[in-house]
């Protein structure tokens, strides 16, 4: 059976790979394209291709290498653009009574000591995972921290969440499109200066197996190499939109096939002039829908396709007065930097930042800026020892790794492809929809977007 057919089966069954290994029959999903590569999502369908042409599902990515039944695929599902989403997590809870391997107290529960003996207890214990697809990441305050955590407001009253051992709730990042990575993990904790992304991913896979899968020993070097090779070969993008139809029609270059051939190198098109090729920054980062700008003919999808093209143009050219963004304004010593969406999403046609530049755009601030929903997230008060400056955040971000006050609240930006398949958004799932994301930026930077412009931006983002 082909790897695509096998992966499609996991989407319908909504169970971990381990159940498949136990021998139940494979069932093809309904409403799937004849080529079996498309997974339906809320606004169309998402597709993955592999540069290897085929995938061996005996790869360690699909195997339990730990002690709690989890495999990489447990939290990196192909139908969710290789992450996990609340509707499918809820299906897995219902079909397994909350016993599927994704439901483990080590990081799936709001508190590792939460009672999970009964179904109702498990429903409460795993509420952040069920409602927002969030995993609990517990980290100690660095010994060299230039700040002190002076208080914790934890809605879960978890005794393991303290001023010295913080709990951050974060979305699992997709294990696809990794060719475009400049930073591994939201806080960059797997990054090592001067080390290749492949080696960073090996470190990440080791730590995930040790932590999330609770392994007693590291995976072998061969297993790690196989996992990383599998991930690096995957490319995922929206392939079909309910309104615009096929996203590679009429000369467009949507879908994963074009994405898999997109050139990339670290620093490509960097806004601060760090591209090693010497090429200047070009704000026109996305070009995949430029042929839809003026179709001038009547088709069932014409209006929707032109909306996507308008949204792409807005993303590339809408002038944004960037203020109060740590990592930009302070780094450039300017209170206002006139940029665009592509200032931070500069990698051509993938939308990642081409260098490791963590930013604090305000998503971690408390109280949250509307329409962000930070329900269930702990709130930490941090005080910088040298200046006395006080921060109230739901996640200290990069500062939990570096110990620097300048890094409080900073996280990396994710690769933007396949957004429609992996709501909710931002690292903490605080934006339920792409419209919420657009509204956040509209309020955050006082953009004054019209409802028509918001609609075009959403049409573009959901087509990526």
N, C-alpha and C positions, 0 to 999 in steps of 0.2 A: 504494500500500500504506500502511496506517495506521502511525503512529509506533509504536503498541503492538506490532503484528505485527513490525515491523522490529527493535525492541529485543528482543523475544522470541527472534528469530533469533540475535542476538548471544550470548544466554545459552547456547544449545545449541552454537554453534560455538566459543565460548570464545576468540575471536580479537579483535584490535583492529578498530576500525571501518575501518581502511585496507584490510583484506582484503575487507570487504564492498564497498568502493568499487571494487575491482578486478573485481567482477562475478560472484562465485559465486552459485549459486541459493540462495534463502532456504528454510530448513527449519523447519517449525513444531515447537515442543517437545512432547514427550510429557507426559501427565499434567497438562495445563494446563486451566484453566477455559475454558468455551466462549467467554467474552468476551475471551480472550487477554490479560488483564491480570494474571493471577496467575503468579508464578514459584515453583515448588516450592523449599522450603528445608528444613533438617534437621528441623523440627517442624511443618511445615504449608506455608503459602504467603504470600508477601509481594506487595503490590500498590502500584503508583504511579498517581496521577492528576495531571493538569495542569490548572491553572485556565484555561489558554488553550483547552482542549478538544481541541486537536490540536497536534502538534509537527512542524515542518519539519526533517527529518534532514539538510538541507543547512546547518543551523545550524553555526557555527564550533566548537561543542562537539564535533562529530563529525569535524572536519577536522584534518589534520596541519598545524600552523602553525609547526613547527620543522624540525629537520634530521635527527631520528633516528626518524621514522616514528610518533611518538606523537601521540595526540589526548587531549582531556580524558577521553573514554570509556575510554581504555586502562586507567586506574586507577579509574574510577568507573562500574561496571557495574550496570545496573538490577536484575539478578537477585541481586546481592549488596547490595541496598539502597543502590546508588550508591557503594559502595566496592569493595574486592576481598577475596576470602577464599582461604585456602590451597588447599582442594580444587580450586577453579576455576583458580587460578594454576598448580597442578600439571598440570591438564588442558591448559592452554595450553602449558606446557613440553613435555609429551609430544607434543602434536600438531604442534609447530613445532620440536622438537629444541632448545628454548631460544632460538629466534630471534625469537619474537613481540616486538613493540615494548616490551612491559612489561619485557623483560630487556635493560636497558641499564646499562652499568657506572657511568654518571654518578651514579645513586642506587639502582639496583636491586641492585647487587652489594654484598657485605660490605665491599669495598675497591675504589675506582675503578681501581686498577692490577692487579687480580686477572686472571690469564690466563683467557681465555674462547674459545680457539681450538677446543677439542673439546667434545663433549657432556658428558663427565665433568668437565671443567674448569668448564663452565657450571653443572653441578649443584652443585658445591662453591661456586662464586663467588656464586650466588644463593640460598644455603641459607636465609638469614633471610627473604627474600621468599617462598620456597617453603613454609617450615615455619610462619611466623607472619604472613605478609602484611605485612612491615615494609619501609619505605623508609628508606634512609640519608640523614639530613639533616646536612650538614656546616656548622658555624657557627664563626666566630672568637670567641675570648673578647673581650668588649667592651673598648674602650680605657679606659673609666672603671670597670672592674670593681673592686668592693670586696673581691674575693677573688682568690686565686691558685690555679691548678690545679697541684698539686704532683706528681701521679703519674697514670699511665694504665695500666690493666690491660686490654689489648685481646686477646680470644681469637682475633681474626683477624690479629693481627700486621700491621696495615695501616700502611705508612709515612706515609700521609696523615693518620692519626689521631695527634695530638700534644697536648701540654699547652696549645698555643695555638690549635689547630684541632680542635675536638671533633666526634665523630660520634655522633649520636643516631638510634636506630632507632625509627620511629614508624609507626602505622597511618594510611593515608590516610583522612581524615574524609569522611563521606558528602556528596555534592553535592545533597542534597535536604532538605526541611524547613528551608530556610535562612531562612524568614520568622521563625523563632524564635531566630535567632542573636543573642547579645550579644557574642561574641568570635569572631574569625576565626583559625583555626590553633590548635594545641594550646598554643603559647606566646604567642599573641596578637600575633605579630610583624607581622601585617598591619593591626592596629588603629591608628587615629589618633584621639586624643581629639576629640570633637565632630563627627567625620565620620560620615556615614551608613553603614550596613552595605553598601548598594549600592556605594558608593565603595571600601570596604574590599575587597569582592569583586572589583572591577575591578583593584585593586592585586594581589590574590592571583592572578587569572587572568594578569595580565602577568608576574608573577614565576614562575609555574608554567610558562608558555610559554617564558620565557627560560631557566629552570633545568631543569625536568624534560624539556621537549621540545627543549632546546638550540637555541632560535631565535636567529637572527642579528640580529633586530630585534623591537621590540614589535609585538603585534597592533594593528590599527587601532582607533580609538575606536569605530567601528561594530561591528567584530567583538567587542570587549569588551562592548559594550552588549548584543549579541545573546546572548552566552554567559551573562551575568548574568541577563538576562530569562528565558532558558530555565531556569536553575537555580532562580530565585526562584518559578517557577510550579509546581515539582514538590513533591508531598506523598506520602510513602511510609510505610506501616505494615503490620504483620502483618494479613492478611485472613482467614486460616483457620488453625486449630490442629488438629493431628491428633486430640487428645483432646476439645477443647471445641467443635470444629466452626466454623461461621461466627462471626466475632467481632462481628457486628452483629445477631445473632439474639437473640430474647427481650428486646428493649429495650436491648441493649448498644449502645455507640457506637464499637466497634472499627473498624479499617480506615481508609484514608486520606481517605475522603469527609468524615467528620465532622472529621477533623483539619484539612482544608483550610479549614474555616470557623471554626476556633478563634480567638477574639480574642487579640491580643498587642500589648504595647508594652513598650519597655525599662523595666525596674524593676517590671513587673507582679508583684504578690504578693511583693515582696522582703521577706525575713525581717528585714532590718535597718531597715525602715521607709522605704525610699527610693522607694516607688511614687509617681510624680508625681500619681496620682489621689487620693492620700491614704488609700486603702483599707488597712486593716490586713492583716498577713500571715495567711493561712489555711492551716494545715498539710494540709488535705484538698485536695491538688493534683490527684489523679486521681479522676475520677468516672465514667469511661467504662463500668465494669462494675458499677456500684452496683445495677442491676436484677437482677444474678445472685446477690445475697447470700442469698436465700431463695426458691428457685424453687418448692418444695413440690409438685412433680409429677414424675412419672417420664418422663424423656427419655433417649435414648442418651448425651447429653452432660451430664446434670444434675450429676453428681458433679464432673466436670472444671470446669464453669462455676462452681460454688460454690467450688472451690479457687482459681480465678482471682480471684473476688471477695474471698475471705479474704486472698489475697496483696496485693490492692490496699489493703485496710483496714490490713494490717500496714505497708505502705509509707508510708501516710499517718500512722499513729498510733503505731507502735512507738517507744518512748522510747529514745533513744541518748545515752549520756553521752559527748559529743564532747570528746576530750582530745588534746593534742599536734598539732592541725591548724593549720599555719601558714596564716594568712588568716582564721581564726575565733578561736581562743583568744588569739593574740597581739593581734589587732586589737581584741578586746573586753576584753583584759586580764583574762581569767578562765581559770583552769586547767581548769574543766569547764563546758561549755555543754550544757544538756539540750535536745537537738533531736530530729529525726526524719529519715528519709530525705529528706523534702521540705524540710528546712532548706537543703540544697544543690541539690536538684532542684525549684525552687519554681515554675517556669513551668507554669500549668495545662495538664494533659493532653499536654504535650510532654516535661516533665521536665528541661528545660534550666535553667541558672541565668540569671535574667532580667537580670542585670547582669554586667559583666566582673569576676569575682572569682576569680582563679586560686587554687587551694588545693594544699597538700601533705598528702595523706592517708596517705602512706607507701608509695605504689606505686613510687617511684624509689629508695627506701632500699636499701642493700646492707649486710648480707645481706638478701634478700627475706623477707618474712613468708609462711609457708606459707598457702595452697597456690600462691602465685605462682611462675611459672617464668621466671627471668631468664637462662636459658641463652643464650649467644651475645652478650649485651649487654656492652659495655665498662663498666668501673667506674672512676670518676674520684674522686680525692681533692681536695676543695676546702678551703682554709683562709681564713677571714675575716681580712683584714689588721688590722682594728681590735681584734678580740677574741681572735683565735687559735682560734676555734671551728672544729672539723674536721667535715666532712661526707663520707661515702662514698656516692656516688649513681651510678645508671646513666644518669641524665639530669638535668642541672641545671635543665631546664625554663625557666621565665620569666626566671631569672637570666641566661641567655645573651643576653637582649634588654635587660633593664634594668641589668644589672651589680650588682644589689643582693643582699646576703647574705640579706635577708629573703625573697627570691623563689626561693631554691635549692629545687629539687624541685617547684615549683608548676606545675601544668598546669590547663587549663580542664576542666570536665566536659562530656561530649558530650550532645547531644539523645538521649533514650532510646528513641524510636520505632524500630520495625523491628529490634530487637536480635537476634531469632532468625535473621535472614538474614545477620548480619555478624560472627560469631565469627572470631578471638578478641577478648578485651576488654581494656580499659584502653589507654592510649596506646601501650604497648609490647607489646601482645599477650600479656601475662604470665598472663592468666586464660583458659584454653582453653574453659571453659563458663560458663554463667550460674550453675551451682551453685558453681563456683570463685569467682565474684564474691561470691556470698552468703556462702560460707565465709570469704573474706577479711575482709569486714566483721564477721562473727561473731567472728572471732579478734581483729581489730584493735581493736574496741570492747567486747570481752567481753560479748556480747549474750546468750549462753546460749540460743540458738535451739534448739528441738526439731527433730527430723528432719521432723516434720509441718509446722512453720512454714517451714522451708527449702523444702520441696516446694511450699508455697503461694506463696511469694515467687517461685520459679522459674517456676511456672505463670503468674503475673501478668506477669513481665518478658518471657517469651517470647511473650506475647499482645499486646504493645505494637506 
